[in-house]
Amino acid sequence: MTGVRVFITGMGLVTPAGSGINRTRDVIRRGEKTIRPLSLFPVDEKNRLPVGEIMDFVETGGLPRTHQLALTAAKEAMAHANQIPDAVVLGVTTGGMLTTEEGLKRGDVNPGTYQYHSPDSVTEAVARAVGCHGPLITLPTACSSGAVAIKAALEMLRAGMARTVLAGGADSLSRLTYHGFRSLRLIDPQAARPFDKNRQGMSVAEGAALLVLTASEEVPDHAIAEILGGGLSCDAHHPSAPHPDGAGALQAMAAAIHDAHIRPEEIDYVNLHGTGTVDNDLSEAKALNAFFPGKKPLMSSIKGAFGHSLGASGAAEAVVCALSVSENLIPANVGCTVPDPDLGIKPLTRPEETTLVRTVLSNSFGFGGNNAAIVIGAPDRAQAAMHGGRGDPCHLKVLKTACLTGAGNTEMSMRAIWEGRGCKGMVPDKILTEGLSARAVRRLKRLPRLVLSLASAAQSGSHLPKGPSAVFFGTGWGALSETYDFLTSLFGSEEQFPSPIDFVGSVHNGPAGQAAIYLKATGSNITATGGDYSFEQALMLAGVLAKDVDGPLLVIGSDEWHKTLTPLLDRSARIDTVASDGGGALCLGQSESVPGLKTGVLFYEIGEHNPSVMPSLMDRLSHGKSIQEKYEVIFVGIPAACRNRGQEQLATFLSMSGFEGPVIDYRNITGEFASASAVASVLAIGCLERGGLPGNLWRGKSVPLNEKGILLLGLGDRVTAVEVIY
């Protein structure tokens, strides 16, 4: 593909208006509100606040509510699709949390109860339903998740990694989010009133929205709208509060307009993030006034009508924006009766259907300062930009690495490996805050401390003119300590007194946000979660999105061991006799012309029920030189829970490739935790920097690498390939 545009060719939507786009469209046309008192789970009457709950949604059992919402939206989106999507990219924050809460509340210790806890299990369920065997990406970047998923899918399509991607977001209501936002006093008891003078907060909601995105040189016959561009940024300011001047929001909007190759004055309508909280609306208004200093386009937020559906919101708003350009339907800013005169903007108070809408800007901002803006245009819009496909995400230059393992910091871990002791175990407590000030780690629990320590070590001594400007974080399970402590205090107080600090820390992207604040990194801030393949997702996204990053970037993979939750959630960690955690970090640059080591993800597919996965892997790796010519060593990661499948895949790979060199099963060295592959990447880079494989890793004899690379294979439920080469 030499140049492509990306079109929306299918859409599915579930909101508090009901299932299906038609129901939401009708509510928008009537300017109605669908926010009502919570009924999904019991709460004390004095704490019973209005929410955006889907009242007529029929759950069929088996899968948690978020999964069923996503599947309903996927069915509608794919109804007229003529091909299976090459990838599924979803923004999800709660996953199976509602089911997990119920299990923990009754003291259920059966791991089967929690098999759908992870946000990534939602993406898996959707992929299974639509028959996708390609990359699955799950992005829990708080309230920007759905929009970030669309931007990631856009770049995958532009890079030629796929021709069709099913992208969007889904989240159900849960005790964690409902009581969490209540503990922060961010819920309006009268329902959300975005940009109103008397606004008091948001309304937590649920929903799902999925879009079929298709790359094409020409406008497809069934195109609904076009994704013209997207922009990402991070406030790097505060874990939960927005930048007071809207600096990050302004940066994301500017990046989106630049990416779309248009001017601000071409925007006909802005779909506002507009949660209804005092600070968020003020911050966004300041950004809008700076971005549109003169005449402003029409503006409105739909969260006063439907509430804030968290990971689903950005995708749901993209669907609404597609309706705006395809049907000239502009929603009213429901709930705003007296626009706040201090904000300097006047949102629409009634729905509009008479104005011609050609180009729309949609804003989504979240905890951790994660900001995303998407530009959507009419498919027949003149002079739409073409984007050249690279065919591959770019490889990135290795500038510095760091790891934390049961053996300690990077130096301690490398010494242990070279001496044949391995590095299983939990990172020693005294290492967690090594090199960090007491202020930097104040109020932080285990996972964010791991990530901050890795970030600090990976960027220090790298001799960069400036620190990393973007953070890409992969974690299998997120902040378990904060999640467990929040729910424990909630249940222990009869759901009266949850901890706001633990709620803010419980979000998956919290550690990446802390790293951005520490590093002052205001570029892209991405968190990916995919179980044992989370680090690979983060590294792949770093390659895809590197073109938008000004300066070096940091890719981190890390997970913590938690004595209660880890055995319930992580199948592989439950099998191992040694409790292990830790992670690795790579500081990477973009200059491929400079000599030195480079790394990138070459392959990512589903391994389960995919008979063509190993031939596809061989086809991807066999271009040009043979595998034996390119790589001296192969590091293999086979999670304990899928060891039989992984060993069969490895045997097939070795038979097909004819590779006869060293094959290192690195989980025997690192221990069983989701992001062990991040440590393996640091180990591979260390071997190449030293010019050889230590004898303790392979049959008691050192192996010179002869300037060949190292291939890291992830096998089992999914199959991934990462290379480190000169």
N, C-alpha and C positions, 0 to 999 in steps of 0.2 A: 504494500500500500504506500503510494508516494504522497498522498494527501487526503485527509478525511475530515468530515464533519460528523458530529454526534447528535443523533435525533432521538426523541422520545417516541417510541412506536407502540407502547402499551402502558397502561396504568391501572393500578389497583389501590383501593382506599377503604380503610375502616376508621371511622371517627365516632365520637359520641352521638353524631347524627344517625349512625347505623352503618351497615355493611354496604359497600358499593359507592361508586362516585356519584351516582344520581342523587342519593340521599343527601350527601354533603352539598352538592350543587344547589339542591332545592332550599336547604337551610340558608345558604349564602344569599340566594336570591331574595329570600324573605327577610334577611337581616336578623335572624333569630339567635337566641342563646340556647346552648344545650348543656349548660352546667347546672348540676343539681346536687343535693346532699349525698354523701357517700353511702352506698349500701352493699358493696362487694364483700367487705369483712366488717365485723362488729367493732365499734369504737364507742367510748363514753359519750353520752349526749352532748356534754359541754365541749368536747373535742371534735364533734361531727361537723366538718366543714364542706363547702361545695367543691365538687370535682367534676372533671370531664369523664364520666363513666359511660361505657357502652352498655346500655340497659338491656337491649334485645339480643345480645350476642349469645348464641347457644353453644356452650362448651360440650364437646362430645366425649371427654374423658381421655385418659392416656397421657397426653401431652399438656404441659403447663399453658396458662392463658396467653402469654406472650407468643409462644410458638403457634398457637391456633389463630391468633390475630394475624401473624405474618403469613401463614398458609392461606388464609382467606384472601388477603390482599394479593398474594402471588397468583392464586387461581384466576382472579379477575384480570391481573396484568398480563398473564400469559394466554388469555382466552383466544386471542387472535394472532399469537406469535406463530411464525412458520418454522422456527428452529429452536433447538435446545440452547439455552445461554451457555457461553463459554466460561463464565465465571459468575459468582454470586458475591456481592459486596453489601453488607448490611451494617447500619448503625444500631446498636442495641446496648442498653445499660443495665436493665434488670434481669434479662434472661428468665430463668425459672425461679426467681427470688420469691415469688408469692408461694410457690410450693415448698421451697426451702424453709421459709418462715414457719409454715404450718408444721413441718417435720420437726424443726428445732424446738418449737413451742411445746410439742407433746413429748419431747425427749426421744424421738425416733433415732436409733443408731444403725439402721439398715442403710448401707451405701446406695442401694437401689433407689431409695426415696429421692436421692439428690443427683441422679444421673443426668438430669436436664438443668442443673443449676447454672452452668456457664452460659454467658451470652452467645458464645460460639455455637452452642447446641441449637440455637434458633436458626442460624445460617445453615447448619448441617441439615436440619429438618426441611428447610426450603429447597436446598440443593437436591436432596433425595426426592422430593415431590416433583421437581421439574426435570429430573434426570441429568443434572449437571455433574460432571466429573472433573471440572477444571478448578482453578484456584477459588478457595473460599476465604473471604476476608471479613473479619468482624471488628468493628471500630467502636469501642465504648468511650467516646470523647464527650461524655455528658450530654448537655442539651444541643450541642452542635453535631451530634453523631450522624444523623440522617443526611445532613448537607455535606459533611466530610466524606461520607460514603459515595455520594454522587460525584464529588470532585475526584476521589481516588479512581472511581470507575471511568470517568472522563479521560484521565491520564492513561489508564490501562488501554483504553480503546485507541487513543491517539498514538500510543507507543506500538501499536500493532500486536499487543498481547492477546487480543480478543476481537471478535467482530460484533458480538452481542453480550451485554452484561445485564443481569438483573440486579438492580441497586435500590436501596431505600433504607427504611428503618422500622423498628417495632419495639414497643414497650407496653407492658400492662401496669396497672396500678399495683402497688405493693405497700406493705407496712413501712418498709425502709424509706421509700420516697415520700409517702404521705406524712409519716411522723417526723421524718428528717427535715422536710421543708417547714413543717409546723414548729419544730424545735428552733429553727432559725427565725421564726416569726415572719415568714415570707408569704403566707397564704392569706388572701383577702377574705374575711368572713362574709362579705357580700358578693363574692365572685370577682374575678379579675376585671379591672377597668383600665386597660392600657392607655397611657398618656392622659388620663383624666386628672384633673386637679386634686381630686380626693382619693386617688388610688392608694391601696394599702398592701398590695401583693398579688401573687399569681394564683392560679387554680391548677393543681396537679391533675393530669389527665392521662389517658391511654389511647392507643391506636396503632395503626400500621399503614404504611404506604410504600408501594414498590413500583418501580418504573423499569420498563424494558428500554435499554439504551442501545442504539444500533449505530455502528460506524459505517459511513457510506460516502462515496464521492459525489453522489447525486441525491436529491431529496426523494426518499421512499414514498410510494403512493399512500401509505397509511401513516405518514409522519404526523404527529400531533403538535410538536414543538421541537425546538432545537436548543441543546445546551451549548451556549456560546462561550462560556468561560467560568472559571471559579478562582477564588482567592482564599488563602488560609493565613492566619497569623496567631500570635499568642500575646496576651497582655504582659506576661511575665511580671505581674503586679501583686496578686493576692490569690489564695486558693479558692475563694468563693465570690469575692466582690469584684465587679468590673473596674477597669481603669477609669478614674473619675472624669477624665477628659475625653474618653472614648478613643484613645490612641490606637488600640488594637482593632477595634471595629472599623475605624477609618482606614487602617492599613489593609484589612481584608477586602473592603469595598474597592479600594484603589487597585489592588492586585487582581480582583475579578474583572474590573473594567479593562485593565491592561491586557489580561489574558484573552478577553473577548474581542480585542482590537476595536473598541468603540469609545465614544466620549461620554462623559456623564450626562450631557444634555440630550443624548439619544434615549435615555431611560424614560419610559412613559409611566411606570408604576413601581413603587418599592413596597415589597411585602416585608413589613418590619418584624424584627424579633419580638419586640413589644410584649414583655411578660406581664407588666402591670406592677412590678416592684418599683419602689421609688428610685433606687440607685440605677437599676438597669435601664429604665426608660430615660432617665436623665443622661446617662452615659451615651446611649444610642442617639439621642437627640443632638448632643454636642457633635458627635461624629457626622451626623446628617447635615447639620448646619455648616460644618467645615467642608463637606464634600459637595454640597449644593449651595454655595454662598448666595446665589441669585434666586431665580425662579426655581421652585421645587416641583418635582413630579408628584402625581397623586400617591398617597401613602395610606397604609392601614395595617393593623395586626389582626390576625384571625384568632388569637388566643383568648380574647374576650368572648368569643362565640363557642369555642371548642375546648378551651383550656390548653395547658402546656403538656404535650405528650412526650416530652423528654427526647429519647433517641429517635422517636418517630416524627417529631415535629418538623424538622428541616425537610424531610422527604415529603410529608403531607403538604407542607407549604409549597414545595416544588410542583406537586400535582395541581394545587390551586393556581399557581403561576402559569402552568401549562393551559389551564382553563381560561386564564385571563387573555393569553395571546391567541387561543384558538376560538374563543367565544366572546371576547371583549367583556368578560365578567370580572368586575373588580369588587372584592368584598368590602363591607363596611367594617369600621373599627368598633365592633359591638362593645358596649360597656362604657364607652367614653361619651358622657353627656356634657361635661364642661372641660374642654381641652385646657391643659395646664398652660397658662400664658408664659410661664418661665421657660418652657421648652422650645419655643420658637418654631413649632411645626403644628400643622392643622390636619390631623388624620380625617379620612372620610367618615362621616357619621351615617351615611346611607349607601347601600350597594349601588354600583354604577354599571350600566350596560350600554351606554351610548357612546362612550369614548373609544376611539380606535387604539388598541394596545398592540404594539409591535415588539417591545423590548421591556423586560422586567428584571429587577434586581431583588434577590431574596436574601435576607440576613438571618444568621443563626449563631448565637453566642452561648458559651457554656462555662461551667465550673472549670477552674484551672486556667481561665483566660483563653479558652479555645474558641477561636472565631472563624467562621466560614461565611462566604458570600458567593452566591451562584447567579449567573446571568442567563436568562432564558429568553429566547426570541421566537417569533413566528417562523415556521419552516421555510416559507418563501421569501424571507427577508433578504433584500438585495445586498450584495457585496459581503456575504458572510465569509469569515476567515476560514482558510484551509490550514490544517495542521499536519505537518509531515510525520509519517510514522517511522520510528527508528528501528522497528522490528524487535528490539530488546530493550529492557530497562538498562540504564547505563551502569557499568562497573564503576566503583568509587575507589579512590586511592586511600590506602591505609596510612594514617598519620600517627596514631597512638592507640594503644589498647590497655585494658585493665580488666581484672576479674576478681571475684570474691568467692571463696569456696570454704569447705570445712577445714582446709589447711591454713586459711588466712587470706592475706592480700595477694596481689599479683606475684610479687617476688617469692613469697612463701609457697604459693600454689605451684609455681613453675619448678621450684626446688623440689617440692614433694613429688611431682610427676617425674622429674628427671632422676630422682633417687628411687623411683619405683614404689613409693608409698601411697600414691593416689591422693585424692583430695575429697573423699566422701565426708559427709557430716554437715552440721549446721555451722554457718559462719560464726566464729567466736564473738561474743558481745563486745569485747574491747576493740575489735577490728571495725565494727559497724560505724563508729563515729571517728575513726582515725582521720586526722587532717581536717576535721570539720569543727567549727566553733559551736559552743553550747547554744548560742542563739539560733544557728542554722538548723539544729535538730530539735529544738524545743517543741514539745507537743507531738513530735513525729514518732510513730511506732516502727515496727521492724522493716516492712517493705520500703516505705519512703526513705528510711535511713540507708538501706542497701543501695537504692537508686542514687541518692545524693552522693554516697561514698564512691560509687562507680563513676558518676559524672565528674566528680572532682578529680579522681585519679586519671581518667581518660583524657581530660583536657589539659591537665597540668604538665608542664615540661614538653609540650608539643611544639614549642617555638612558633606558635601561630601569631600573626599580627593582631588577631582578635579571636575570642572564644567562639565555640559553636553557636550558630544562629538558629538552628532548628534541632528538635529532639524527636526521635522515633523510638517508641518504647513497646516491647513485646512482653506480655505477662500472661501466663496460663490462667491464673486465678485471682489476680488483683490483690488488694489489701485485705487479707483475711483477718488480721488482728482487729482492725477497726470495724469490719463488718460484724464479727462475732461479738465484740464488746458493745456495739450499738444495740444489737438485738438482745443481748443478755440484759442490758440495763433497761431496755424497753419492756421485756417480758417480766423482769424482776420488779418493775414498778407498776404492773398491771396496765401497761401501755400508756402511762401518764408522763414519764419524765425521761425521754431519750436524750442522748448526748449529741448536741450540735457539732462538737468538734469531731467525734467519731463519724458522724454522718458525712461531713465534708471529706474526711480522710478515706471513707469507704469506696468512693468512686474509683473505677479502674484507672482513670487517667490522672488521679491525684498525684502519684509519684512523678509522672512526667511534668506536671505543672510545677511541682516543687523544684525539679531540676531546672526548668526554664527560669523560674524566679532566681535561683541560685546563680545561674550562668548569664542572666539577663538576655536570654535567647528569645527574640520576638518573632522569629519565623515560624514555619509550620511546627505544630506540636501534635504528634499523632500517637495514639495508643492503639495497639492491635492485640487481640486475644484469640488464640486458637489452640489452646491446650499445649501439647508437646511441640507444636509447630509455630508458636507465637513469635519467637525471635525471627524466624524465616519470613513471616508476614511483615514484620517491622523493617527488615533489611530490604525486602522487595519493594515496599512502599517508598523507602528512602531512595532507591534507584529510580523509581517512577516519578517521584516528585522533586528530585534534586534540581531540575531545571528552574524551579521557582525559588530556590534557596540561594541567598546571597552569602557565600562564605562556607566554612566547614559545617558539618552536621554530626550529630551524635546518635548512634544506634545502640540501644541498651536492651538486654533481655534479663529479667530477674523475677524470682519468685521466693516467697517465704514459706517455711514450714510452720504450720499451726497445729498444736497437739490435738485439737478437736476437729477442725474442719478439713485439714489435709487428708486424713485417712477416710473421711466421708466422701470427699470430692475427687481426689486424684487416685485413679485405679493403679497406676504404676508405683507411686510412692507407698501405697498401702501394701504392696508385695515385698518391697525391699526391707531388709532388716535394719538398715541404717537410715535414720532421719536426716535428710540432706536439703540444703537450699543454697542460694547464692545467685550468681549471674555474671555476665560479661558485658563489656562496653567497647565500642569501636568509634574512635574519632576519625571521620572520613572527609576527604576532599574531592573535588570534581575534576581536577586536571589530569586527564588520561594521558596527556603528552609527556608528563613528568615521569621519569623512571621510578620504579618502586613497586611494592606489592599492591594489588587491587583485588577487590572482592565483589561478588554480586550473586544474586539468585538466578539460576538457569532454568529451574523446573519446579513446578508445584501442581500436583494433581491429587485427587482422591485415590487412596489405595484400596479401600474396601469396595467390593462388588464392581471392580473396574479391571476386567481381564486385559485391557490394552495398555495398562499403565506402564509396565516395564518396557514393552516395545516403544511406547511414546518417549520414555526416558532415554532409551538408547538412541532413538532418532534425534532427540534434542542434543545429546552429548557428542554424537559421532560426526559432526560437521568438520571438515578439514582433517585434522590429525586424529589418530586412534586414541582411545582412552589411555592406553599404556604409554603412548608418546606424550600426552599432555600432563598426566598425573603420576607422581612417584608413589603416593600413599593415598589411601581412602580411609577417612574417618566415618564410622557408621554409628548412627544413633537409633537404637531399637527400644522403644519404651517397653518396660516389663509386661505391661498388660496386653500387648499385641506382639509378643516375642515370636510366637510360632509363625504368624503371618510375615513378620519382618524377616525372619530367617529364610523363609521360602522365597521372598522377594530378593534377598541378597544372593541366594544360590542361583536364581534365574539371572540376575544381573551379571554375576561373575562368569556364568556359562556363556551368556550372550556377548559379553565384552572381551572375554579372554584375558582379563586382568589377572596378573600373577604376583603383584607386589604386595606390600604390607596392607592389611585391613585391620583397623583398630576399632574395637567396640568401645566407644568413649564413655558410655554410661557406667561401665564397670569402674571407670576412673572417677567420674564426677559425682556419681550417685543418681538417684531417681528424683528429679524435679523438672517441672515443665520446661523451663528455659535453659536446660543443660547444654543445648546446642550453642548458646552464646558463649559459654566457657570453652566449648570445643573449638569455636572459631578463634578465640584468643590463643588457644593451644596450637592450632594449625599455623597461625601467623607467627607465633613464637618459634616453632620448628623451622619455618622458612627463613626467618631472620637469623637463626643460628646455623642454617645450612644443612641440618640433618635431623633425623628422628632418633631420640635417645634409645639405647639398647634395652632399657627397662620396659619399653612399650612394645618391642617386637623381638621375641625369641632370643633375648639376651645380647643382641648385637646392634650397633648403631647402623643407621641406613642413611647414606648421603642422598640429598635430594636432587642434585645435579641440575639445579635451576628449573626443575619441573614444578608443577603446582600440586596442591592438595585438594581433593574433592571431598566434601562433606555430604553424606547421604543421610536423609531422614527417612526411615522406613516404618511400615506399620499401617495405621489407619489412613495416613496420608504419605505421599512420597515427595520428597523435596531434594533438590540438589543445589548446593552452594559451592562455588569454587574460590580458592585463593591462589592467585597466579602472579607472575612477574609481568 
